[in-house]
């Protein structure tokens, strides 16, 4: 495979992962797995559930990386989000 063909395929994959339709379908899949966790675990067991969640995390991470050029950070996060993150960190260390 030549370098040109590799970059062409990488560009196609990046456009696919950054597409709004893919993001909408991924969000629907995440919500479906979140609500169907008990059913998935009952039917295919823990390995299947862990595999489904890991696949969704991998796809969501790839989609986020493909959309980095669209994300604009103009300042700090809202205070409520920062307080929530600090609260979660404190609860993790407290436990």
Secondary structure, 3 states (H helix, E strand, C coil): CCHHHHHHHHHHHHHHHHCHHHHHHHHHHHHHHHHCHHHHHHHHHHHHHHHHHHHHHHHHHHHHHHCHHHCCCCCCCCHHHHHHHHHHHHHHHHC
